Amino acid sequence: MRVGISGAHGTGKTTLAEALCEHLPGHVAVDEPYYLLEEEGYEFGFPPSLEDYRAMFARSVQSMTSPLSAAGVVFDRTPLDYLAYMAAIGADPSGEAGTAGLRAAFAGLDLLIVTPVTAETERALPAAEMRVLRSRVNDALLDLVYDDPLSAWESIPVLELSGSLDGRLGAVLAALGHAVS
């Protein structure tokens, strides 16, 4: 099974990815592109620039289309995240994405999980940096998910986790047809 988790920074994506891998036999988490690129020597600006987001977008597409990630994978971020970050800083997501590569990246997903900013994430999770950017990314992400202007993920089931943080794992496992153990 292949699962992608998308959301603005500080919404619990990594924690959820790790919990899913513990409950889904044989599944591994793929680190988010920021960390993969950083390990490869890429130097990001702070805050990241449009070029930085483009690099993360390309790395995310590459990770999701790699034959090494054929099955049993939970992606901590998807290309959708980086389109939302680009939109949040004023770029046109439609002009940033190669639709063929984007469609290929999403084609193998069994479920797209969205972790939006909610009152509970604000209260229960550590305070996030760049709160204005985070809010803009959250709005852009939700618009992109449900409008799908690139027709790239329209056939992928979407699970928006806007309920309690404690219920996230159970909700995802139920959507995937697995029982919580």
C-alpha positions in Angstrom: 0.0 0.0 0.0 1.2 3.5 -0.8 0.1 6.5 1.3 1.0 10.1 1.0 0.6 12.6 3.8 0.3 16.3 3.0 0.0 19.4 5.2 1.6 22.6 6.3 4.5 22.5 8.6 3.7 21.6 12.2 0.6 19.6 11.7 1.8 16.2 12.8 2.7 14.5 9.4 5.9 12.9 10.5 4.4 11.6 13.7 1.5 10.1 11.8 3.8 8.6 9.1 5.9 6.8 11.9 2.7 5.5 13.6 1.4 4.2 10.3 4.6 2.3 9.6 4.4 0.7 13.1 0.9 -0.5 12.3 1.2 -1.5 8.6 3.5 -4.5 8.3 6.4 -4.1 5.9 5.8 -0.4 5.4 8.6 2.2 5.5 8.4 6.0 5.7 10.1 8.1 3.1 11.5 11.2 4.7 10.3 14.5 3.4 12.3 16.0 0.5 13.7 18.8 2.6 15.7 16.3 4.7 16.6 14.1 1.7 18.0 17.2 -0.1 19.8 18.4 3.0 21.5 15.0 3.3 22.7 15.4 -0.3 24.2 18.8 0.4 21.5 21.1 -0.7 21.6 24.4 1.2 18.2 26.0 1.9 17.6 29.7 2.5 15.5 30.7 5.5 12.8 31.1 4.8 13.0 28.8 1.7 12.9 30.6 -1.6 10.9 29.7 -4.7 13.9 27.8 -6.0 14.1 25.9 -2.8 10.4 24.9 -3.1 11.0 23.9 -6.7 13.9 21.7 -5.7 11.7 20.0 -3.0 8.9 19.6 -5.5 11.2 17.9 -8.0 12.6 15.6 -5.3 9.1 14.7 -4.1 8.1 13.7 -7.6 11.3 11.7 -8.0 10.7 9.9 -4.7 7.2 9.0 -5.5 8.0 7.8 -9.0 11.1 5.8 -8.0 10.9 2.1 -8.6 12.4 1.7 -5.1 9.2 3.0 -3.6 6.9 0.6 -5.4 4.8 -0.7 -2.4 4.6 -0.5 1.4 5.5 3.2 1.5 4.3 6.1 3.5 5.4 9.4 2.0 6.0 12.2 4.6 4.9 15.0 2.2 3.8 14.9 -1.4 4.4 17.2 -4.4 1.1 18.8 -3.4 2.8 20.3 -0.4 5.3 22.2 -2.4 2.7 23.4 -4.9 0.9 24.9 -1.9 4.1 26.5 -0.5 4.8 28.0 -4.0 1.2 29.3 -4.2 1.5 30.7 -0.6 4.5 32.8 -1.7 2.8 34.1 -4.9 3.8 31.6 -7.6 1.2 29.9 -9.9 1.1 26.2 -9.1 -0.1 25.4 -12.6 2.9 27.0 -14.1 5.3 25.2 -11.7 4.3 21.6 -12.2 4.9 19.3 -15.1 1.5 17.5 -15.2 2.8 14.2 -16.6 5.4 13.8 -13.8 2.9 14.9 -11.2 0.2 12.5 -12.5 2.8 9.7 -12.4 3.7 10.6 -8.8 0.1 10.4 -7.6 -0.9 7.5 -9.8 0.4 4.8 -7.4 -1.1 6.3 -4.2 -3.8 4.3 -2.5 -4.7 7.2 -0.2 -3.8 10.9 0.2 -4.0 12.1 3.7 -4.3 15.8 4.5 -3.4 17.2 7.9 -4.9 20.7 8.1 -4.2 23.3 10.7 -7.0 23.0 13.2 -7.8 24.5 16.6 -6.5 21.2 18.1 -3.2 21.2 16.2 -2.7 24.8 17.4 -3.3 23.8 21.0 -1.7 20.4 21.2 1.3 20.5 18.9 4.5 22.6 19.4 4.2 26.2 18.1 5.2 26.3 14.4 7.6 28.8 12.9 6.5 31.2 10.2 2.8 31.2 11.3 1.6 33.5 8.5 3.2 31.3 5.8 1.8 28.2 7.5 -1.7 29.6 7.4 -1.3 30.6 3.7 0.0 27.1 2.9 -2.8 25.5 4.7 -5.4 27.5 2.7 -3.6 26.9 -0.6 -3.2 23.2 0.1 -6.9 22.7 0.8 -7.8 24.7 -2.3 -5.5 22.5 -4.4 -6.6 19.2 -2.9 -10.3 19.8 -3.6 -10.0 21.8 -6.9 -7.2 19.7 -8.4 -6.4 22.3 -11.1 -3.8 20.0 -12.6 -6.1 16.9 -12.8 -3.3 14.9 -11.1 -4.9 13.4 -7.9 -8.6 13.5 -8.8 -8.9 9.7 -8.7 -7.0 9.3 -5.4 -9.1 8.9 -2.2 -8.5 11.9 0.1 -8.8 11.7 3.9 -8.8 15.0 5.6 -7.9 14.6 9.3 -9.6 17.5 10.9 -10.7 15.6 14.0 -8.9 14.8 17.2 -5.1 14.1 17.0 -5.7 10.9 19.1 -8.1 9.6 16.5 -5.9 10.1 13.4 -4.2 6.7 13.3 -7.5 4.9 13.7 -9.2 7.0 11.0 -6.4 6.3 8.6 -6.3 2.6 9.3 -10.0 2.4 9.0 -9.8 4.1 5.6 -7.2 1.6 4.5 -9.3 -1.3 5.8 -7.0 -2.2 8.8 -7.9 -2.6 12.4 -6.1 -0.6 15.1 -4.1 -3.0 17.3 
